[in-house]
Amino acid sequence: MARRHAHEGEPHLLHQLAEWRALLEMAVLPWTVPALQMAPRGDGHPVLLLPGFMADEATLAPLKWFLAGRGYLVQTWGFGRNVGFRSRHAQALEQKIRHLHHAHGRKVSLVGWSLGGVFALYGAHQASECVRTVITLGSPVSVDEGGSKSPALVKALYRLIAHPMGPDVHVMQPKAKKLRERHALPVPTSCLYSLSDGVVPPQEATVHGDPGLHENIRVQGSHTGLGFNAMVMAIVADRLAQPEGAWKPFSPQGWWGSAYRLATHDAVPV
């Protein structure tokens, strides 16, 4: 079984205060470009990128540039700023996935950052026959009925921008409840999470599921830096490059596998 992380409660206070390190991750990214050019190339299938809460397409520019350079047909959702899990955006996303599938004759891969990952999972549920794989980056995909354990400041911002009752009201919506049925999602799903994420705790960014379809991959970094984190980009490229219908769990080999284990202390098979 793919299993949720055993962490309890909200992110550690030090991790919340250290979210500024996303600026360092952004500054380091240009120096990692030569290594990222060694990432596997794709087969040209469409990839749809979905931004996090209060973010728009501009925040996805580094990831879009990188994946386009790896040979994918990359698009962003096109709905402007992500201001919460809104029904109109969820419905429009389903329509866009179906359109991309019809227009290009290929299944679509979905990559969602933070709340964008929740949209990605919803789209995969609604249009599973059009979706090739789902990748979430620090997304609250497993919020329990007791509610989100994100920091109080994040909840307050959500109440101010998205809904006066906070994120929990959207978690309990029928559309959002469907997302919690991870075992029912019929497409390969990779949930990337960080133990030092200061926004979404690891138990909410990971899933229980069938190891033949679902996996949780630990990365090193901040929440607000996941979209331009070199390790994240390399893993996304690895996951997208798998042949359609031949998905296998993440298992980096060679120097890349050694570097990954050194950075995360995860025991990945050699």
C-alpha distance (Angstrom), angle and dihedral (degrees) to the residues before:
residue distance angle dihedral
M1 . . .
A2 3.77 . .
R3 3.80 102.1 .
R4 3.77 135.9 -158.0
H5 3.78 116.4 -113.3
A6 3.80 114.8 -93.3
H7 3.82 95.1 -129.2
E8 3.81 115.4 126.5
G9 3.78 131.4 -154.6
E10 3.78 129.1 5.0
P11 3.81 126.9 -30.5
H12 3.79 116.0 -72.8
L13 3.81 112.7 -87.5
L14 3.81 91.5 -121.9
H15 3.80 90.0 55.8
Q16 3.79 90.7 49.6
L17 3.80 91.4 51.5
A18 3.81 92.0 45.9
E19 3.81 96.8 58.1
W20 3.82 87.3 107.3
R21 3.82 86.9 78.7
A22 3.79 85.9 83.8
L23 3.81 84.1 84.5
L24 3.80 89.2 60.2
E25 3.80 91.1 48.8
M26 3.78 89.1 52.6
A27 3.81 91.8 48.3
V28 3.81 92.7 49.5
L29 3.81 95.1 48.6
P30 3.84 97.4 84.3
W31 3.82 89.7 55.5
T32 3.81 90.9 56.0
V33 3.80 95.5 54.1
P34 3.85 94.6 98.3
A35 3.81 90.5 54.3
L36 3.81 92.4 44.5
Q37 3.81 89.9 54.8
M38 3.81 86.1 68.1
A39 3.82 90.9 63.0
P40 3.83 113.9 112.9
R41 3.79 117.8 -88.0
G42 3.77 121.1 -121.5
D43 3.79 134.3 -127.6
G44 3.80 97.0 -113.1
H45 3.79 98.6 -100.5
P46 3.83 118.0 149.4
V47 3.80 119.0 -88.9
L48 3.80 121.5 -166.5
L49 3.83 118.4 -156.6
L50 3.82 120.6 -154.9
P51 3.84 122.8 -162.6
G52 3.78 128.4 -133.8
F53 3.79 129.4 -109.9
M54 3.83 112.6 -52.9
A55 3.81 90.0 2.9
D56 3.79 129.6 111.8
E57 3.79 138.1 -162.8
A58 3.82 92.7 -72.0
T59 3.82 90.9 70.5
L60 3.81 89.1 58.3
A61 3.82 94.9 54.7
P62 3.86 97.1 102.5
L63 3.80 92.8 48.2
K64 3.80 91.8 44.1
W65 3.81 91.5 50.5
F66 3.79 92.3 47.8
L67 3.81 96.0 48.1
A68 3.80 92.6 44.2
G69 3.80 86.9 54.3
R70 3.79 88.8 53.2
G71 3.79 90.0 59.1
Y72 3.81 104.5 -95.8
L73 3.78 128.9 133.9
V74 3.81 96.7 -121.6
Q75 3.78 127.5 -167.0
T76 3.80 135.0 166.2
W77 3.77 123.4 -135.9
G78 3.83 96.5 -98.5
F79 3.82 97.0 -146.9
G80 3.80 97.4 112.1
R81 3.79 121.7 -125.3
N82 3.80 118.7 7.1
V83 3.81 103.1 -121.6
G84 3.79 99.1 170.8
F85 3.78 140.6 -56.4
R86 3.81 97.7 -48.0
S87 3.79 123.3 175.4
R88 3.80 93.8 -134.1
H89 3.80 91.6 55.7
A90 3.81 92.3 44.7
Q91 3.81 91.1 52.1
A92 3.80 92.6 44.7
L93 3.79 89.9 50.4
E94 3.80 91.8 54.5
Q95 3.79 89.4 51.2
K96 3.80 91.7 49.0
I97 3.80 92.3 50.8
R98 3.80 90.6 51.2
H99 3.81 91.2 47.0
L100 3.83 93.2 51.1
H101 3.79 90.4 48.1
H102 3.80 92.1 50.3
A103 3.82 95.6 42.0
H104 3.80 96.4 49.9
G105 3.79 101.6 27.6
R106 3.81 90.2 -130.8
K107 3.78 133.2 103.9
V108 3.80 114.9 -103.4
S109 3.81 126.6 -122.2
L110 3.81 116.1 -144.8
V111 3.81 123.4 -148.8
G112 3.81 114.9 -175.0
W113 3.79 127.6 -176.9
S114 3.81 116.5 -150.4
L115 3.83 108.1 -43.7
G116 3.80 87.0 6.2
G117 3.79 86.8 70.1
V118 3.80 90.2 58.6
F119 3.81 88.8 54.3
A120 3.81 89.1 47.6
L121 3.80 92.3 54.4
Y122 3.79 91.2 47.7
G123 3.80 90.7 50.7
A124 3.80 90.4 49.4
H125 3.80 91.0 51.8
Q126 3.80 93.4 49.0
A127 3.80 98.0 42.5
S128 3.80 104.3 22.4
E129 3.79 92.4 148.7
C130 3.83 88.3 62.8
V131 3.83 98.1 45.0
R132 3.79 125.2 88.2
T133 3.81 100.9 -176.9
V134 3.81 141.5 -19.4
I135 3.80 125.6 -137.7
T136 3.80 120.8 -174.1
L137 3.81 124.9 -165.7
G138 3.79 113.0 -153.7
S139 3.79 91.2 -33.8
P140 3.84 124.8 164.6
V141 3.80 93.1 -121.5
S142 3.82 99.0 145.5
V143 3.80 106.9 43.3
D144 3.80 109.7 160.6
E145 3.79 124.7 -132.3
G146 3.81 87.6 -101.2
G147 3.78 88.0 70.2
S148 3.77 140.0 -112.6
K149 3.81 120.6 -34.8
S150 3.79 93.8 -156.6
P151 3.83 115.4 130.4
A152 3.80 118.7 -75.3
L153 3.80 91.3 -113.8
V154 3.81 91.4 57.2
K155 3.80 91.3 48.9
A156 3.81 90.7 48.8
L157 3.81 90.9 51.9
Y158 3.79 90.5 49.8
R159 3.81 90.4 50.8
L160 3.79 90.2 50.4
I161 3.81 96.8 47.0
A162 3.80 108.4 25.2
H163 3.81 112.2 21.0
P164 3.83 135.0 -12.3
M165 3.82 90.7 -128.4
G166 3.79 92.5 56.5
P167 3.82 131.3 -128.4
D168 3.80 94.4 -43.9
V169 3.80 92.3 72.0
H170 3.79 89.7 61.2
V171 3.79 92.5 44.1
M172 3.79 88.8 59.3
Q173 3.82 95.3 49.1
P174 3.84 114.1 113.8
K175 3.83 89.8 -117.8
A176 3.81 92.4 51.5
K177 3.80 94.3 42.5
K178 3.79 88.4 60.6
L179 3.79 88.8 61.2
R180 3.80 92.0 63.4
E181 3.80 91.8 65.9
R182 3.78 92.0 89.1
H183 3.77 93.3 162.7
A184 3.80 88.6 60.8
L185 3.82 96.5 55.5
P186 3.82 103.4 107.3
V187 3.82 98.3 -161.7
P188 3.83 130.3 76.8
T189 3.80 110.1 -87.2
S190 3.81 128.0 -167.6
C191 3.81 117.0 -170.2
L192 3.80 113.1 -163.3
Y193 3.80 114.8 -160.1
S194 3.80 139.9 169.5
L195 3.80 126.4 -144.0
S196 3.81 87.7 -146.2
D197 3.81 94.4 51.6
G198 3.81 105.3 135.6
V199 3.82 95.5 -162.6
V200 3.82 111.1 38.3
P201 3.83 115.7 34.4
P202 3.82 116.5 -132.1
Q203 3.80 95.7 -111.9
E204 3.82 88.8 61.1
A205 3.81 94.9 44.0
T206 3.82 93.7 54.5
V207 3.80 133.9 65.7
H208 3.77 144.2 -147.3
G209 3.77 110.2 -126.2
D210 3.76 154.1 124.0
P211 3.84 108.3 -54.5
G212 3.77 87.9 -142.3
L213 3.80 89.6 65.1
H214 3.81 110.1 12.8
E215 3.79 133.2 55.6
N216 3.81 141.8 166.2
I217 3.81 116.8 -140.9
R218 3.77 121.3 -165.7
V219 3.80 118.0 -140.7
Q220 3.78 134.0 179.0
G221 3.79 117.6 -116.2
S222 3.78 151.2 64.3
H223 3.78 126.2 -62.2
T224 3.79 96.0 -118.6
G225 3.79 91.2 47.9
L226 3.81 99.3 52.2
G227 3.79 93.8 100.3
F228 3.79 93.3 60.3
N229 3.79 99.4 29.9
A230 3.82 109.9 125.7
M231 3.82 93.5 -145.3
V232 3.80 90.6 51.5
M233 3.81 91.7 48.7
A234 3.79 92.1 51.0
I235 3.81 92.0 49.6
V236 3.81 92.4 47.2
A237 3.81 89.4 52.1
D238 3.81 90.4 49.2
R239 3.80 92.5 50.9
L240 3.81 95.0 45.7
A241 3.80 93.4 48.3
Q242 3.78 94.8 65.0
P243 3.80 114.5 111.7
E244 3.78 114.0 -101.4
G245 3.77 110.4 -95.1
A246 3.82 92.9 15.3
W247 3.81 101.8 83.2
K248 3.81 117.2 160.4
P249 3.83 130.6 179.4
F250 3.80 118.3 -91.6
S251 3.80 112.3 -81.7
P252 3.83 113.7 157.0
Q253 3.78 115.4 -157.8
G254 3.80 137.4 -157.5
W255 3.81 122.0 2.7
W256 3.81 91.2 -16.2
G257 3.80 91.3 55.6
S258 3.80 91.0 48.1
A259 3.81 91.5 49.2
Y260 3.79 91.2 48.4
R261 3.80 93.2 50.9
L262 3.79 91.8 46.6
A263 3.81 91.9 52.0
T264 3.80 97.5 44.2
H265 3.82 104.9 22.0
D266 3.80 87.4 -132.3
A267 3.79 116.6 150.1
V268 3.80 100.6 -128.0
P269 3.82 114.5 173.9
V270 3.82 115.1 -105.2
